[in-house]
Amino acid sequence: MINSQIRRPHSHSAALMASNTKLILALFGLLITTATVATGYTNHTVGGYAGWFFHSKTNISATNYTSWAANQTFSLGDCLIFRTTTNQTVIQTYNETTYRNCTTDDAFQYNGGNTDFDQSLTIEVPLTIEGANYYFSDAGDGVQCQRGMAFKILVRHGNGLPPSLNQPPPPPYVEAPSDTAQSPPVTINGESPSLNNKAAVGGTNTGVMLCLLLFGVTSSLMTLIW
C-alpha cells in the first residue's frame, strides 16, 4: 500500500514532464518558423571574406567568384553586398553576350557614390529580376573581367519582391547615335536603388529579439519541469 502511494506521484510527475517537453518542442518549432518568415530575404556578401577585389600585382581576382556564386541560393528580394574599393567597378547586365565579351553594351553600373581612386566603399545591389543575372568589373579596359572578376547567378522567385523593391529596375544602357567611341554604361549614383536593408532582410534586431524570446520561454518551461 505504501509503495502504491509512492508510485502515484512519481507517475504524475513523469507525465507532467513529458507534457512540458512536448510543449517546449512545439514552441521551439513555432519560433523557428517565425524567424524563417521574418528573415525571408538574404544578404550575400560577394566573394565572402575575400570581398570584391582585383590584385593588380598578380593580375588575378581575389577569389573565384564563379565558384562562390555556385554555392549560393539567390531569390527575388535578396541583396548582393559588394565590399570593394573604387579600383573595381560593379557592372550588372541581363545580356549573356555583354557578359561574355566583358563590354558595357546593354549594362549599367553601380558606383557607390564615390569616384575618387582607391577609396573603400560598399555597394548594395537588390535582386529584382528573376532568371539569369550577370555581374563583372570592367576596370582596366575589361582586363579585370577577363581575369576572373565576373560571375553569373540564377535568381529564383522565392518569396517574391518585398513592397520596397516592387518597382521597375534601372534602365539599361542605350548608346546614343554618334561616330565617337562607345559611351560608358549608365551609372547609378548612391549605393543602390532605395533599399532599407534591415527592413527587407529582417534585420539583426529581429533575430536578437526572437532569440531572447526563445530563451525566456524555454527557461520558464524548464522551471515548471524541475
Secondary structure as the mmCIF struct_conf table of DSSP 4:
data_model
#
loop_
_struct_conf.conf_type_id
_struct_conf.id
_struct_conf.beg_label_comp_id
_struct_conf.beg_label_asym_id
_struct_conf.beg_label_seq_id
_struct_conf.end_label_comp_id
_struct_conf.end_label_asym_id
_struct_conf.end_label_seq_id
HELX_RH_AL_P HELX_RH_AL_P1 ILE A 2 ALA A 38
TURN_TY1_P TURN_TY1_P1 THR A 39 THR A 39
BEND BEND1 TYR A 41 TYR A 41
STRN STRN1 ASN A 43 THR A 45
TURN_TY1_P TURN_TY1_P2 VAL A 46 GLY A 47
HELX_RH_3T_P HELX_RH_3T_P1 GLY A 48 ALA A 50
BEND BEND2 TRP A 52 TRP A 52
STRN STRN2 PHE A 54 HIS A 55
TURN_TY1_P TURN_TY1_P3 SER A 56 ASN A 59
STRN STRN3 ILE A 60 SER A 61
BEND BEND3 ALA A 62 THR A 63
HELX_RH_AL_P HELX_RH_AL_P2 TYR A 65 ALA A 70
TURN_TY1_P TURN_TY1_P4 ASN A 71 ASN A 71
STRN STRN4 PHE A 74 SER A 75
TURN_TY1_P TURN_TY1_P5 LEU A 76 GLY A 77
STRN STRN5 CYS A 79 THR A 85
TURN_TY1_P TURN_TY1_P6 THR A 86 ASN A 87
BEND BEND4 GLN A 88 GLN A 88
STRN STRN6 VAL A 90 THR A 93
BEND BEND5 TYR A 94 TYR A 94
HELX_RH_AL_P HELX_RH_AL_P3 GLU A 96 ASN A 101
TURN_TY1_P TURN_TY1_P7 CYS A 102 CYS A 102
TURN_TY1_P TURN_TY1_P8 ASP A 105 ASP A 106
STRN STRN7 ALA A 107 TYR A 110
TURN_TY1_P TURN_TY1_P9 GLY A 112 GLY A 113
BEND BEND6 ASP A 116 ASP A 116
TURN_TY1_P TURN_TY1_P10 PHE A 117 ASP A 118
STRN STRN8 SER A 120 PRO A 126
BEND BEND7 ILE A 129 ILE A 129
STRN STRN9 GLY A 131 PHE A 136
TURN_TY1_P TURN_TY1_P11 ALA A 139 GLY A 142
HELX_RH_AL_P HELX_RH_AL_P4 VAL A 143 GLN A 146
TURN_TY1_P TURN_TY1_P12 ARG A 147 GLY A 148
STRN STRN10 ALA A 150 ARG A 156
TURN_TY1_P TURN_TY1_P13 GLY A 158 ASN A 159
HELX_RH_3T_P HELX_RH_3T_P2 PRO A 163 LEU A 165
BEND BEND8 GLN A 167 GLN A 167
HELX_LH_PP_P HELX_LH_PP_P1 PRO A 168 TYR A 173
HELX_LH_PP_P HELX_LH_PP_P2 GLU A 175 ALA A 176
BEND BEND9 PRO A 177 PRO A 177
BEND BEND10 ASP A 179 ALA A 181
HELX_LH_PP_P HELX_LH_PP_P3 GLN A 182 PRO A 185
STRN STRN11 VAL A 186 ILE A 188
BEND BEND11 GLY A 190 SER A 194
HELX_RH_AL_P HELX_RH_AL_P5 ASN A 197 VAL A 201
HELX_RH_AL_P HELX_RH_AL_P6 GLY A 203 ILE A 225
#
